[in-house]
């Protein structure tokens, strides 16, 4: 039977406690615990630190007892049925795991520490195939990396390494509080990080890695909030289309905006359109995000733009410039209604006594033109067509996979639904009908 004992080797002012683990002639290993105690405060007979004001001797005694129990348990549960060699390296790894220290052995650390596991998950993801036999998108991997960065920041904030066994409801509560108060993030952004965490945990669980099961509980939820995303109504789009812009860069950006609004494509797709995408009176595009082929009829306003430019699409511009220019276009076009929404603002915070500027979404009332971004194109396309043609047709162009997902995306207000019903009654002479 294996036994464990503690001892000190020196008689200095401060002395390190060593742990010796042995079983007959099979092995006899000794390693430093890294715990130091003052001179003459160790009892060999009691295997404990004697009372002293220089250290928290009660905590140390509890810790070394737990360490011995841990080593005995690991040895009994794993080693007797495995081919592991019991030597100094083995004991050092088990001790490091117990004290939440990295062992520098990826095979061990990746199954113990959450950030190590996520890092290995990301590396795997770069070559992993999806169910459709395609590589995972770079933007998805980038989001995994951002989530890892947030967890690393949380570890720095708390001063503690997070183990896979620590991903509990308490972790969930504290992590969300950190992101809300320290990082100033909104619920939807936080929800995206928690969603990744649940994915990492599920993946580890499937690999039979020892992990807390709390991630499966309903209390381990992904925060969200109802966003008041805006869209452009038909009359607003027409106003922008008919507006004259003296500056060429605004005229060019306006034409791209109309193309985005009338195709329902994402900015990553419509800003890359060229003459080769015009096929038999349609716009054909293999979308970047979904890698799905989309065929869209050419709207008369897009035809007008192409005609104005001798059959060519507008001059290429960057995503950043497009987002800046279309706010100016919307302002000049008179989109100055006050609406509730969110936009990224610079916020000054104080971190470790030093002022620091961060950029975060702020929810409040703005002029509508302030909230116009590239996302408005696809959302306006879907919202304006909803109810006029069948939903499946719109979804085939926007790329939404489920009707639930699509209905959450469109932004028709209850008042607008009421106006639609009123218009229907009026059109069919039902308003003043007396039964």
C-alpha positions in Angstrom: 0.0 0.0 0.0 1.3 3.5 -0.9 1.9 6.0 1.9 2.5 9.7 2.0 4.4 11.7 4.6 5.6 15.3 5.0 8.8 16.6 6.3 11.2 19.6 6.3 14.9 19.1 5.3 16.5 22.2 6.7 16.5 24.2 9.9 16.6 27.8 8.5 14.5 30.7 9.5 12.0 29.5 6.8 11.8 25.9 5.6 10.0 24.2 2.7 7.6 21.3 3.4 8.4 18.2 1.3 6.0 15.4 0.4 7.3 11.8 0.2 5.2 9.2 -1.5 6.3 5.6 -1.5 5.2 1.9 -1.8 7.7 -0.7 -0.6 10.4 -1.2 -3.2 8.2 -0.1 -6.1 8.9 3.6 -5.8 10.1 6.1 -3.2 9.6 9.7 -4.4 10.0 13.1 -2.7 9.1 16.5 -4.0 8.8 20.1 -2.7 5.3 21.4 -2.0 6.4 25.0 -2.3 4.9 25.7 1.1 7.2 27.4 3.6 6.9 27.6 7.4 9.0 29.3 10.1 11.8 27.6 12.0 10.9 25.0 14.7 7.1 25.0 13.8 6.9 21.5 12.3 5.8 18.4 14.2 7.0 15.2 12.6 4.8 13.1 14.9 1.6 15.1 14.2 2.5 15.7 10.5 1.4 19.3 10.9 2.5 22.9 11.4 2.4 24.0 15.0 0.6 27.1 16.1 2.3 30.3 14.9 1.4 33.9 14.1 3.8 33.9 11.1 1.6 31.9 8.8 -2.0 30.6 8.6 -1.0 27.3 10.1 -4.6 25.9 10.1 -5.0 26.5 6.4 -1.7 24.9 5.7 -2.5 21.8 7.7 -5.8 21.4 6.0 -4.1 21.9 2.6 -1.4 19.2 3.1 -4.0 16.7 4.4 -6.1 17.4 1.2 -2.9 17.0 -0.9 -2.2 13.6 0.6 -5.8 12.4 0.1 -5.7 13.7 -3.5 -2.4 11.9 -4.4 -3.7 8.7 -2.7 -7.0 8.9 -4.6 -5.4 9.6 -8.0 -3.0 6.7 -7.5 -5.7 4.3 -6.4 -8.2 5.3 -9.1 -5.9 5.7 -12.1 -2.5 4.2 -11.7 -3.5 0.7 -10.6 -5.4 0.2 -13.9 -3.1 2.1 -16.2 0.5 2.0 -17.5 1.6 5.2 -15.9 5.1 5.2 -14.5 5.3 6.4 -10.9 8.3 8.7 -10.7 9.2 12.3 -9.8 7.6 13.7 -12.9 4.3 11.9 -12.2 4.2 13.2 -8.6 5.2 16.7 -9.7 2.3 16.8 -12.2 -0.2 15.6 -9.7 1.0 18.1 -7.1 0.9 21.0 -9.6 -2.7 20.1 -10.6 -3.7 20.0 -7.0 -2.2 23.5 -6.3 -3.6 24.9 -9.6 -0.2 25.2 -11.1 0.6 24.4 -14.7 2.7 21.3 -15.2 3.9 22.4 -18.7 2.7 19.0 -20.0 -0.1 19.8 -22.5 -1.6 16.3 -22.0 -2.2 17.2 -18.4 -2.8 21.0 -18.5 -5.3 20.8 -21.3 -7.6 18.5 -19.2 -7.3 20.6 -16.1 -7.2 24.4 -16.9 -10.0 26.0 -18.8 -7.9 28.4 -20.8 -5.5 25.7 -21.8 -8.4 23.5 -22.9 -9.9 26.4 -25.0 -6.6 27.1 -26.6 -6.3 23.4 -27.7 -10.0 23.6 -28.8 -9.1 26.6 -31.1 -6.1 24.8 -32.6 -8.3 21.8 -33.3 -11.0 24.0 -34.8 -8.6 25.4 -37.5 -8.6 22.0 -39.3 -11.8 20.5 -38.0 -14.6 19.9 -40.5 -18.3 20.7 -40.0 -21.2 18.2 -40.7 -21.3 19.6 -44.2 -17.6 18.7 -44.6 -16.5 22.3 -44.7 -13.9 24.1 -42.5 -15.0 26.2 -39.6 -15.3 29.8 -40.6 -12.4 32.1 -39.5 -14.9 34.6 -37.9 -16.2 31.7 -35.7 -12.6 30.9 -34.6 -12.0 34.6 -34.0 -15.0 34.6 -31.7 -13.6 31.6 -29.8 -10.3 33.5 -29.4 -12.2 36.6 -28.1 -14.0 34.5 -25.6 -10.6 33.0 -24.5 -9.3 36.6 -24.1 -12.3 37.5 -21.8 -11.8 34.4 -19.6 -8.0 35.2 -19.4 -8.9 38.8 -18.3 -11.3 37.4 -15.7 -8.5 35.2 -14.3 -6.3 38.3 -14.1 -9.1 40.2 -12.4 -9.7 37.4 -9.8 -6.0 36.4 -9.5 -7.0 32.7 -9.9 -6.6 30.1 -12.6 -9.9 28.5 -13.6 -10.1 24.7 -13.8 -12.6 22.8 -15.8 -14.1 21.6 -12.6 -14.7 25.3 -11.6 -17.1 26.1 -14.4 -20.0 26.1 -12.0 -23.1 28.4 -11.5 -20.9 30.5 -9.2 -18.4 31.0 -12.0 -21.3 31.9 -14.4 -22.6 34.5 -12.0 -19.2 36.0 -11.3 -18.0 36.0 -15.0 -21.2 37.8 -16.1 -20.8 40.4 -13.3 -17.2 40.9 -14.4 -18.2 41.5 -18.1 -21.1 43.8 -17.1 -19.3 46.0 -14.5 -15.6 45.8 -15.4 -15.8 45.3 -19.2 -19.0 47.4 -19.6 -20.5 44.8 -22.1 -24.1 44.5 -23.1 -26.2 41.4 -22.4 -26.2 40.2 -26.0 -22.4 40.3 -26.3 -22.1 38.5 -22.9 -24.5 35.9 -24.1 -22.3 35.2 -27.1 -19.3 34.5 -24.8 -21.4 32.3 -22.5 -22.7 30.4 -25.5 -19.0 29.6 -26.5 -18.3 28.5 -22.9 -21.2 26.0 -23.0 -19.8 24.7 -26.4 -16.3 24.3 -24.9 -17.7 22.5 -21.8 -19.9 20.2 -23.9 -16.9 19.3 -26.1 -14.8 18.5 -23.0 -17.7 16.4 -21.5 -17.9 14.4 -24.7 -14.2 13.6 -24.4 -14.8 12.3 -20.9 -12.7 15.0 -19.4 -13.5 15.6 -15.7 -15.6 18.8 -15.8 -18.4 20.4 -13.8 -21.8 19.5 -15.2 -23.4 22.9 -14.2 -23.2 24.1 -17.8 -26.1 21.8 -18.6 -28.4 23.5 -16.0 -31.0 26.1 -17.1 -29.4 28.6 -14.6 -26.3 28.6 -16.8 -28.1 30.8 -19.3 -26.9 33.0 -22.1 -27.9 36.7 -21.3 -29.7 38.6 -23.9 -31.7 41.8 -24.3 -34.2 43.0 -26.7 -32.5 45.2 -29.3 -34.2 48.1 -31.0 -32.5 47.7 -34.3 -33.8 50.1 -36.9 -34.7 49.6 -40.6 -35.4 51.9 -43.5 -39.0 52.0 -44.8 -39.7 52.1 -48.5 -40.3 55.8 -48.6 -37.0 56.5 -46.8 -35.1 54.3 -49.3 -36.8 56.1 -52.2 -35.9 59.5 -50.7 -32.2 58.4 -50.5 -32.3 57.0 -54.0 -33.7 60.2 -55.4 -31.4 62.6 -53.5 -28.8 64.5 -55.4 -25.3 64.4 -53.8 -22.7 66.9 -55.0 -19.8 65.0 -53.5 -18.8 62.1 -55.7 -17.8 59.9 -52.6 -21.3 60.3 -51.2 -22.9 59.6 -54.5 -20.8 56.4 -54.8 -21.6 55.3 -51.3 -25.3 56.0 -51.7 -25.4 53.8 -54.8 -23.8 51.0 -52.8 -26.3 51.6 -50.0 -29.2 51.2 -52.4 -27.7 48.0 -53.8 -27.4 46.6 -50.3 -31.0 47.6 -49.5 -32.3 46.0 -52.7 -30.4 42.8 -52.6 -30.5 41.8 -49.0 -26.9 40.8 -49.0 -24.4 41.3 -46.2 -21.8 44.0 -46.6 -19.1 41.3 -47.0 -21.0 40.3 -50.2 -22.6 43.3 -51.8 -19.4 45.5 -51.6 -17.7 42.8 -53.6 -20.2 42.7 -56.4 -18.8 43.2 -59.9 -20.0 42.8 -63.5 -19.3 39.1 -63.4 -22.1 38.7 -60.9 -24.6 39.9 -63.5 -26.0 36.8 -65.2 -29.1 36.7 -67.4 -30.8 39.6 -65.7 -30.0 38.4 -62.1 -27.3 39.0 -59.5 -25.7 35.7 -58.6 -23.3 35.6 -55.5 -21.7 32.8 -53.5 -22.1 34.4 -50.0 -19.0 34.7 -47.8 -20.6 33.8 -44.4 -22.8 30.9 -45.4 -21.0 29.8 -48.6 -24.4 29.6 -50.1 -25.3 30.6 -53.7 -27.9 33.3 -53.9 -29.7 34.5 -57.0 -31.5 37.8 -56.8 -33.5 39.7 -59.5 -32.2 43.1 -60.2 -34.4 45.9 -58.7 -35.2 48.8 -60.9 -33.2 51.1 -58.7 -30.2 48.9 -59.0 -30.7 48.8 -62.8 -30.8 52.6 -62.8 -27.4 52.7 -60.9 -25.8 50.2 -63.3 -27.1 52.2 -66.3 -25.7 55.4 -64.8 -22.3 53.7 -64.5 -22.3 52.1 -68.0 -23.2 48.6 -66.6 -20.6 48.7 -63.8 -21.1 48.6 -60.1 -20.0 51.6 -58.0 -16.3 52.2 -57.2 -15.0 49.9 -54.5 -14.8 51.3 -50.9 -13.9 49.8 -47.5 -16.4 48.6 -45.0 -15.3 51.4 -42.6 -15.7 54.2 -45.1 -19.1 52.8 -46.2 -20.4 52.9 -42.6 -19.1 56.5 -42.1 -20.5 57.8 -45.4 -24.0 56.3 -45.1 -24.6 58.1 -41.8 -23.9 61.4 -43.6 -26.1 60.3 -46.5 -29.0 59.5 -44.1 -28.5 62.8 -42.3 -28.6 64.8 -45.6 -31.7 62.8 -46.7 -33.5 64.0 -43.6 -33.6 60.8 -41.4 -33.6 62.9 -38.2 -36.5 61.1 -36.4 -35.6 60.4 -32.7 -35.5 56.7 -32.2 -34.4 54.3 -29.5 -31.4 52.2 -30.3 -27.7 51.5 -29.6 -24.5 52.7 -31.1 -20.8 52.3 -30.1 -19.6 55.3 -28.0 -16.3 56.1 -26.3 -16.6 55.5 -22.6 -14.0 56.7 -20.0 -13.3 54.2 -17.2 -10.8 54.1 -14.4 -8.7 50.9 -14.2 -6.1 50.5 -11.5 -6.3 54.3 -10.8 -5.6 55.1 -14.5 -8.1 56.7 -16.9 -8.7 54.5 -20.0 -11.0 54.9 -23.0 -13.0 51.9 -24.2 -15.7 51.7 -26.9 -19.0 50.1 -26.0 -22.6 50.1 -27.2 -24.8 52.6 -25.4 -28.6 52.2 -25.5 -30.6 55.5 -25.6 -32.4 57.8 -28.0 -30.6 59.0 -31.1 -31.3 60.7 -34.4 -32.1 57.9 -36.8 -29.3 58.7 -39.1 -26.8 58.1 -36.3 -27.9 54.5 -36.1 -27.6 53.7 -39.8 -24.9 51.0 -40.4 -24.3 48.3 -43.0 -26.6 45.9 -41.0 -29.6 48.1 -42.0 -29.4 46.8 -45.6 -30.3 43.2 -45.0 -32.7 43.9 -42.2 -34.6 46.5 -44.3 -34.8 44.2 -47.3 -36.3 41.4 -45.2 -38.7 43.7 -43.2 -40.0 45.5 -46.2 -40.8 42.3 -48.1 -42.3 40.5 -45.2 -46.0 39.9 -45.8 -45.8 40.9 -49.5 -44.2 37.6 -50.7 -43.9 34.2 -49.0 -41.4 34.1 -46.1 -39.5 31.1 -47.5 -38.5 33.1 -50.6 -37.1 36.0 -48.5 -35.3 33.5 -46.3 -33.6 31.9 -49.3 -32.1 35.3 -50.1 -31.3 36.4 -46.6 -29.9 33.0 -45.6 -32.0 32.5 -42.4 -32.3 28.8 -41.7 -35.5 28.9 -39.6 -38.7 31.0 -39.6 -38.2 31.6 -35.9 -34.8 33.1 -36.6 -36.2 35.1 -39.4 -39.1 36.6 -37.5 -36.8 37.6 -34.7 -34.7 39.4 -37.3 -37.3 41.6 -39.0 -38.2 44.8 -37.2 -41.9 45.5 -37.8 -43.4 47.2 -34.8 -46.9 46.4 -33.3 -48.1 49.8 -34.6 -46.9 48.9 -38.1 -48.7 45.6 -38.0 -51.9 47.5 -37.1 -51.3 49.9 -40.0 -51.0 47.0 -42.3 -54.3 45.5 -41.2 -56.0 48.9 -41.5 -54.6 49.3 -45.0 -55.9 45.8 -45.9 -59.4 46.6 -44.6 -59.4 49.9 -46.5 -58.2 48.3 -49.7 -61.0 45.7 -49.5 -63.7 48.1 -48.5 -64.1 46.5 -45.1 -63.6 49.5 -42.8 -67.2 50.7 -42.8 -69.0 47.4 -43.5 -72.0 46.9 -41.3 -73.1 43.3 -40.7 
